[in-house]
Amino acid sequence: MSNELSPAAYAGLSPYAKKVARNLEWVIVPAVLLVILGSFHLHFMLTAGDWDFWIDWKDREWWVTLTPMLAITYCGALHYILWKHFRLPYGATFAVTTLLLGEWIVRYVGFYMWSNFPMNMMIPAHFWPGAIALDCILLLTRSILLTSFIGGSVFALMFFPQNWAWLGAFHVPVEMHGQTMTIADLIGFEYIRTGTPEYIRIIERGTLRTFGQHSTPVSAFFSAFVCVFIYAGWWYIGKFFSNVNYFKGRI
């Protein structure tokens, strides 16, 4: 028999308290999952918002710049919590999976079934390749500094290529009423969300169409640079909110 004490025995819990603690896990784990899912989805919708919601807003400049910067936030926080406390290196993959789960639920139930918007107008971007790379870099280096510089950059640089496989078909140019636009623009004009000019404009107007896709690598590298600092900042936010303090008492 091992001489090592279990966490419950080490904490001096009575048999009844141990049973209660075990039963609480069946409530705590789903509750934590729902909290992460809901809070990350709310954070992403309030910050990335329309840039990652509508198909015609997924342009090659702002969408490429903003979305990775706002998606890496919870990845950094969950990396600290899962890695430092449990030695589990899949915080980023777990974070983006909960985000995508929440997005698909809201878009399918709320916008497709309830509001009758077509699903190809609201397809969410995915982050799994970049998140897996971020997790692997943390596992191999075990360093926040290297994970911030290398992992944060890779997370942002992989964002556009990993989504281009399904997005490229919507960027095929078409002509309508003498105006050149993409198929995504045409879908946006056919399904007007509101009457404000911000929603009925063509997103990729001006420099993007003038210089082709030359702005995309610049946007991606700028996003990679910013992601380095955002990841490190949210790593310490995760550290701040995961501190555990014990109080002496009896049960």
Rosetta blueprint (number, residue, H / E / L):
1 M L
2 S L
3 N L
4 E L
5 L L
6 S L
7 P H
8 A H
9 A H
10 Y H
11 A L
12 G L
13 L L
14 S L
15 P H
16 Y H
17 A H
18 K H
19 K H
20 V H
21 A H
22 R H
23 N H
24 L H
25 E H
26 W H
27 V H
28 I H
29 V H
30 P H
31 A H
32 V H
33 L H
34 L H
35 V H
36 I H
37 L H
38 G H
39 S H
40 F H
41 H H
42 L H
43 H H
44 F H
45 M H
46 L H
47 T H
48 A L
49 G H
50 D H
51 W H
52 D H
53 F L
54 W L
55 I H
56 D H
57 W H
58 K L
59 D L
60 R L
61 E L
62 W H
63 W H
64 V H
65 T H
66 L H
67 T H
68 P H
69 M H
70 L H
71 A H
72 I H
73 T H
74 Y H
75 C H
76 G H
77 A H
78 L H
79 H H
80 Y H
81 I H
82 L H
83 W H
84 K H
85 H H
86 F H
87 R L
88 L L
89 P L
90 Y L
91 G H
92 A H
93 T H
94 F H
95 A H
96 V H
97 T H
98 T H
99 L H
100 L H
101 L H
102 G H
103 E H
104 W H
105 I H
106 V H
107 R H
108 Y H
109 V H
110 G H
111 F H
112 Y H
113 M H
114 W L
115 S L
116 N L
117 F L
118 P L
119 M H
120 N H
121 M H
122 M L
123 I L
124 P L
125 A L
126 H L
127 F L
128 W H
129 P H
130 G H
131 A H
132 I H
133 A H
134 L H
135 D H
136 C H
137 I H
138 L H
139 L H
140 L H
141 T H
142 R L
143 S L
144 I H
145 L H
146 L H
147 T H
148 S H
149 F H
150 I H
151 G H
152 G H
153 S H
154 V H
155 F H
156 A H
157 L H
158 M L
159 F H
160 F H
161 P H
162 Q H
163 N H
164 W H
165 A H
166 W H
167 L H
168 G H
169 A H
170 F H
171 H H
172 V L
173 P E
174 V E
175 E E
176 M E
177 H L
178 G L
179 Q E
180 T E
181 M E
182 T E
183 I H
184 A H
185 D H
186 L H
187 I H
188 G H
189 F H
190 E H
191 Y L
192 I L
193 R L
194 T L
195 G L
196 T L
197 P H
198 E H
199 Y H
200 I H
201 R L
202 I L
203 I L
204 E L
205 R L
206 G L
207 T H
208 L H
209 R H
210 T H
211 F L
212 G L
213 Q L
214 H L
215 S H
216 T H
217 P H
218 V H
219 S H
220 A H
221 F H
222 F H
223 S H
224 A H
225 F H
226 V H
227 C H
228 V H
229 F H
230 I H
231 Y H
232 A H
233 G H
234 W H
235 W H
236 Y H
237 I H
238 G H
239 K H
240 F H
241 F H
242 S L
243 N L
244 V L
245 N L
246 Y L
247 F L
248 K L
249 G L
250 R L
251 I L
